[in-house]
Amino acid sequence: MSLWCHSIPTVLHSLSYRTLIKHIATLNPTTLFSTTTRSRTINRRTLTVSAANHNSPLLQTLTSRQKEQISLYVDALLEWNQRMNLTAVTETNEVMTRHVEDSLAIIPPIQNSYISHCNSSYENLKLVDVGSGAGLPGLIFAIACPGWKVTLLESMNKRCLFLEHAISVTGVTNVEVLRARAESAGQNLDFREVFDVAVARAVAEMRVLAEYCLPLVRVGGLFIAAKGHDPQEEIRNADKAIKLLGASVLELCSVESHSPYGQRTAIVCFKDRSTPRKYPRDPGTPAKVPL
């Protein structure tokens, strides 16, 4: 994989589907992520539980090829996680339940809400995963919904390197990596109000998420936040911010997750007017001074 990138604070880098970076001066991927023959053998021996053999009802809706891609992703995640902080989870079964199944469980609320309120088919959505991290849920979406065009928005170089590696090993072709802060992307006309759906999982509280995500969503599109079982107080606190940014809370969807970590809620917001041009504010401001 050829590598390139240089740091320009005010310019965003929209990266190709299969190539992330030509050069990163502060990173040496060869030394960061090379492993000895012995450690590779241990990794492969450890990562034996595949998605194809996992009994989750959500996974059983996937094709054999999609299950294989999920397995390849999980193997890559756990292997790279030994060298960089991608997830606190270190066991394959736990990754499947805590991350993969939870990500898959968000897809039905997206589909149902989009059909009901956006008067359009969900087969060819243009979706952005804000603060994608290790590619959750965006990369799982791309595998499960090959008709969707998915953008993984992530600001950290190391995580972007992993995302490009995961895209390469899984062979997914409907996803791209965008290295940028959400605040910068939302002010860039290439990305502002162009996505049908923006999704965020385990990123920030709703007031902050709204300012990260809603500027990226087109008028008539959806912002969906994956939250825990009881987000009512967080929603009340964010109501003013959501309305200020051009949207309103449409519905709360209980997520059919078979994870042992409890019931989840997808907060669905519908954007019915443009976001005022001054939002999002400068990088760092939304988190420090929420609306």
C-alpha positions as CSV (number, residue, x, y, z in Angstrom):
1,M,0.0,0.0,0.0
2,S,1.5,3.3,-1.0
3,L,1.4,5.9,1.7
4,W,1.0,9.7,1.6
5,C,-0.1,12.6,3.7
6,H,1.2,15.9,4.9
7,S,-0.3,18.0,7.6
8,I,-2.1,21.2,6.5
9,P,-4.3,22.5,9.4
10,T,-6.9,24.2,7.3
11,V,-7.2,21.7,4.5
12,L,-9.2,18.4,4.6
13,H,-7.9,15.3,2.9
14,S,-10.6,13.2,1.2
15,L,-8.9,9.9,0.7
16,S,-9.4,7.3,-2.1
17,Y,-11.4,4.2,-1.5
18,R,-8.3,2.0,-1.3
19,T,-5.4,4.3,-0.5
20,L,-5.2,6.5,2.7
21,I,-1.8,8.1,2.9
22,K,1.3,8.5,0.8
23,H,3.5,9.7,3.7
24,I,3.2,10.3,7.4
25,A,6.4,11.7,8.8
26,T,5.7,10.8,12.4
27,L,4.7,7.1,11.7
28,N,6.5,4.1,10.3
29,P,3.8,1.6,9.6
30,T,6.3,-1.1,8.8
31,T,7.9,-1.0,12.2
32,L,4.7,-0.2,14.1
33,F,2.7,-3.1,12.8
34,S,5.2,-5.7,11.7
35,T,5.2,-8.9,13.7
36,T,7.5,-11.9,14.1
37,T,6.6,-15.2,12.6
38,R,6.0,-16.6,16.1
39,S,3.5,-13.8,17.1
40,R,1.6,-14.2,13.8
41,T,1.2,-17.9,14.5
42,I,-0.1,-17.2,18.0
43,N,-2.5,-14.6,16.6
44,R,-3.9,-16.9,14.0
45,R,-4.2,-19.7,16.5
46,T,-6.1,-17.4,19.0
47,L,-8.5,-15.9,16.4
48,T,-10.4,-19.0,15.6
49,V,-14.0,-18.0,16.2
50,S,-15.4,-16.8,12.9
51,A,-18.6,-14.8,12.1
52,A,-19.7,-17.8,10.0
53,N,-19.9,-19.9,13.1
54,H,-21.4,-17.3,15.4
55,N,-25.1,-17.9,16.1
56,S,-26.4,-14.3,16.3
57,P,-29.6,-13.8,14.4
58,L,-28.2,-10.5,13.1
59,L,-25.2,-12.3,11.6
60,Q,-27.4,-15.0,10.1
61,T,-28.9,-12.4,7.8
62,L,-25.6,-11.9,6.0
63,T,-24.2,-13.9,3.1
64,S,-21.3,-16.3,3.5
65,R,-19.0,-13.7,1.9
66,Q,-20.2,-11.0,4.3
67,K,-19.6,-13.3,7.2
68,E,-16.1,-14.0,5.9
69,Q,-15.4,-10.2,5.6
70,I,-16.6,-9.7,9.2
71,S,-14.2,-12.4,10.4
72,L,-11.3,-10.8,8.5
73,Y,-12.2,-7.5,10.0
74,V,-12.3,-8.9,13.6
75,D,-8.9,-10.7,13.1
76,A,-7.3,-7.4,11.8
77,L,-8.9,-5.4,14.7
78,L,-7.5,-7.7,17.4
79,E,-4.1,-8.0,15.7
80,W,-3.6,-4.3,15.4
81,N,-5.1,-3.7,18.8
82,Q,-2.0,-5.3,20.3
83,R,0.1,-2.3,19.1
84,M,-2.4,0.6,19.3
85,N,-5.5,1.5,21.3
86,L,-8.4,0.5,19.1
87,T,-10.7,-1.2,21.6
88,A,-10.7,-2.3,25.2
89,V,-12.0,-5.7,24.0
90,T,-9.4,-8.4,23.5
91,E,-11.5,-11.5,22.8
92,T,-13.1,-12.5,19.5
93,N,-16.5,-13.5,21.0
94,E,-16.7,-10.2,22.9
95,V,-15.8,-8.2,19.8
96,M,-18.6,-10.0,17.9
97,T,-21.2,-9.3,20.6
98,R,-20.1,-5.9,21.9
99,H,-19.1,-4.3,18.6
100,V,-20.2,-6.2,15.5
101,E,-23.7,-7.2,16.7
102,D,-24.3,-3.8,18.2
103,S,-23.3,-2.1,14.9
104,L,-25.5,-4.5,12.8
105,A,-28.4,-3.7,15.2
106,I,-28.4,-0.1,14.2
107,I,-29.1,-0.9,10.5
108,P,-32.9,-1.6,10.8
109,P,-33.7,1.7,12.6
110,I,-31.8,3.5,9.8
111,Q,-33.7,1.7,7.1
112,N,-37.1,2.0,8.7
113,S,-36.7,5.7,9.6
114,Y,-35.4,6.6,6.2
115,I,-38.3,4.9,4.4
116,S,-40.9,6.5,6.7
117,H,-39.6,10.0,6.8
118,C,-37.3,10.7,3.9
119,N,-39.6,9.4,1.1
120,S,-36.8,7.5,-0.6
121,S,-35.3,4.0,-0.8
122,Y,-32.5,3.2,1.6
123,E,-30.7,0.9,-0.9
124,N,-28.2,3.6,-2.0
125,L,-27.6,5.7,1.0
126,K,-24.7,8.1,1.3
127,L,-23.7,7.7,5.0
128,V,-21.0,9.2,7.2
129,D,-19.7,7.5,10.3
130,V,-18.5,10.4,12.5
131,G,-15.6,9.6,14.8
132,S,-15.4,6.1,13.3
133,G,-12.4,5.0,15.4
134,A,-11.9,1.3,14.5
135,G,-14.6,1.5,11.9
136,L,-17.6,0.9,14.2
137,P,-20.3,1.0,13.0
138,G,-19.4,2.4,9.6
139,L,-17.2,-0.4,8.2
140,I,-19.7,-3.0,9.5
141,F,-22.4,-1.1,7.6
142,A,-20.4,-1.1,4.4
143,I,-20.0,-4.9,4.7
144,A,-23.7,-5.6,5.4
145,C,-25.1,-3.0,3.0
146,P,-23.0,-3.1,-0.2
147,G,-25.3,-0.6,-1.9
148,W,-24.4,2.1,0.6
149,K,-21.6,4.6,0.0
150,V,-19.9,4.9,3.5
151,T,-17.4,7.5,4.6
152,L,-15.4,6.8,7.8
153,L,-14.6,10.2,9.3
154,E,-11.7,9.9,11.7
155,S,-9.1,12.5,12.8
156,M,-6.3,10.3,14.1
157,N,-3.7,9.1,11.7
158,K,-3.0,5.8,13.4
159,R,-6.7,4.8,13.3
160,C,-6.9,5.9,9.7
161,L,-4.0,3.6,8.9
162,F,-5.9,0.7,10.5
163,L,-9.1,1.6,8.7
164,E,-7.4,1.5,5.3
165,H,-5.8,-1.8,6.2
166,A,-9.2,-3.3,7.3
167,I,-10.7,-2.1,4.0
168,S,-7.9,-3.8,2.1
169,V,-8.1,-7.1,3.9
170,T,-11.9,-7.3,3.7
171,G,-12.1,-6.3,0.1
172,V,-14.9,-3.8,0.7
173,T,-15.2,-1.3,-2.2
174,N,-18.1,1.0,-1.1
175,V,-16.2,2.8,1.7
176,E,-13.7,5.6,2.0
177,V,-11.7,7.1,4.8
178,L,-11.7,10.8,5.4
179,R,-9.0,12.1,7.8
180,A,-10.4,15.2,9.4
181,R,-12.0,16.6,12.5
182,A,-15.8,16.7,12.3
183,E,-15.7,20.5,12.8
184,S,-13.5,21.0,9.8
185,A,-15.4,18.6,7.6
186,G,-18.7,20.4,8.5
187,Q,-17.3,23.7,7.2
188,N,-15.9,22.2,4.0
189,L,-18.3,22.5,1.1
190,D,-17.3,19.1,-0.3
191,F,-18.8,17.5,2.8
192,R,-21.3,20.0,4.3
193,E,-24.9,18.9,3.9
194,V,-24.1,16.2,1.4
195,F,-24.9,13.0,3.3
196,D,-28.2,11.3,3.6
197,V,-27.4,10.0,7.0
198,A,-24.8,10.7,9.7
199,V,-24.2,8.1,12.4
200,A,-22.2,8.3,15.6
201,R,-21.6,5.6,18.2
202,A,-19.7,6.1,21.5
203,V,-18.3,9.5,20.5
204,A,-19.8,12.2,22.7
205,E,-22.9,13.5,24.4
206,M,-25.8,14.6,22.3
207,R,-25.2,18.3,22.4
208,V,-21.7,17.8,21.1
209,L,-22.7,15.1,18.6
210,A,-25.4,17.3,17.1
211,E,-22.8,20.0,16.2
212,Y,-20.4,17.3,14.8
213,C,-23.0,15.5,12.7
214,L,-25.9,17.8,11.6
215,P,-23.8,20.1,9.5
216,L,-22.9,17.1,7.4
217,V,-26.5,16.0,6.8
218,R,-28.5,17.2,3.8
219,V,-31.9,18.8,4.4
220,G,-34.3,16.0,4.5
221,G,-31.7,13.5,5.9
222,L,-31.2,11.8,9.2
223,F,-28.8,12.1,12.1
224,I,-28.7,8.9,14.3
225,A,-26.9,8.6,17.6
226,A,-26.4,5.1,19.1
227,K,-26.9,5.4,22.9
228,G,-27.7,3.3,25.9
229,H,-31.0,2.1,27.2
230,D,-32.1,5.4,28.9
231,P,-31.0,8.5,27.0
232,Q,-33.9,10.7,28.0
233,E,-32.0,13.3,30.1
234,E,-29.3,13.6,27.4
235,I,-32.0,14.2,24.8
236,R,-33.7,16.9,26.9
237,N,-30.3,18.6,27.4
238,A,-29.7,18.5,23.7
239,D,-33.1,19.6,22.4
240,K,-32.1,23.3,22.0
241,A,-28.9,22.4,20.2
242,I,-30.6,20.0,17.8
243,K,-33.2,22.6,16.9
244,L,-30.6,25.4,16.5
245,L,-28.7,23.2,14.0
246,G,-31.8,22.6,11.9
247,A,-33.3,19.3,13.1
248,S,-35.6,17.8,15.6
249,V,-35.8,14.5,17.5
250,L,-38.0,12.2,15.4
251,E,-38.1,9.0,17.4
252,L,-36.3,6.7,19.8
253,C,-35.8,3.2,18.5
254,S,-35.1,0.3,20.9
255,V,-32.3,-1.6,19.3
256,E,-32.6,-5.4,19.0
257,S,-29.1,-6.1,20.2
258,H,-28.3,-9.5,21.5
259,S,-25.2,-8.2,23.2
260,P,-24.9,-8.8,27.0
261,Y,-24.4,-5.1,27.5
262,G,-28.0,-4.2,27.7
263,Q,-30.7,-2.6,25.6
264,R,-29.6,0.1,23.2
265,T,-31.4,3.1,21.8
266,A,-31.1,4.7,18.4
267,I,-31.9,8.4,18.6
268,V,-33.2,9.5,15.2
269,C,-33.2,13.2,14.3
270,F,-34.7,14.6,11.1
271,K,-33.1,17.6,9.5
272,D,-35.8,19.9,8.0
273,R,-33.7,23.1,7.4
274,S,-30.2,24.1,6.7
275,T,-27.7,24.4,9.5
276,P,-26.7,28.1,10.2
277,R,-23.4,28.8,8.5
278,K,-21.5,29.5,11.7
279,Y,-21.9,25.9,12.8
280,P,-19.9,23.8,13.5
281,R,-17.7,26.1,15.5
282,D,-13.9,25.9,15.6
283,P,-12.3,22.5,16.3
284,G,-12.5,21.8,20.0
285,T,-15.1,24.4,20.8
286,P,-18.2,22.1,20.7
287,A,-16.7,19.7,23.3
288,K,-15.5,22.5,25.5
289,V,-18.6,24.8,25.3
290,P,-21.6,22.6,24.2
291,L,-24.6,24.5,22.7
